[in-house]
């Protein structure tokens, strides 16, 4: 007879911190592993990256361009999808820039939330003045800036978009769907396409929009960048966050363990 859960369920602490044990009054025990978010993994090589690009291109050319740019800049999808012509091209002088800076959306929003909570607690109030809110937003924006160094491959992507769409300003990668109002494709929409690509290519690791930011981090690390330089290129504040991006790839770790043998 199945045991039904009730208000009398007790939760016990156990040594396995990634598990929860439910103990019922009748003595039966159900143990299950805690669910945790699976981090995305970058493509394992340039060849695999381009195979992913090819499959994405077949389904959505604009999305391919965003992923390509994310892998070249290290930007999050939320920032890469909102890039503009003016970021890369100076219309006044008629040429591409060597670099530009932008405020990272996620970093800025997190800073606004953190600084607002801190200020509210300090003042002991429930609401801040408009001037204080603007000051916090300005501080968060400055603290979330990252510099993007423009290379020839980025210029080629931008030039192709400008030529094809016949534009000299505005969003580079608007969603072409008629209901999108020319706004960028959503992260959920992008990840749905990546799920199909993962299945088509038989990839055995978590692939998401964040995989291309991580690929950038590992690529510049292999190119000779120190962790500190990778941190700065990603616009991060902590080396702890950077190490999550440039840690050894699973296949390298698997190979290292696979070679172990203590048999005489």
Protein Blocks (a to p, Z undefined) as FASTA:
>chain_A
ZZdddfkbccdddfblmbccdddfkopacdddddddddddddfbfklmmmmmmmmmmmom
klmmmmmmmmmnopafklmmmpcfklmpcfknopacfbdcdddfklmmmmmmmmmmmmmm
mnopabdcfklmmmmmmmmmmmmgccddddfklmmmmmmmmmmnopaedjfkbcfbfkln
opacdfklmmmmmmmmmmmnopabdcdfklmmmmmmmmmmmnopafklmmmmnopabfkl
mmmmmgccfklmmmmmmmgccbZZ
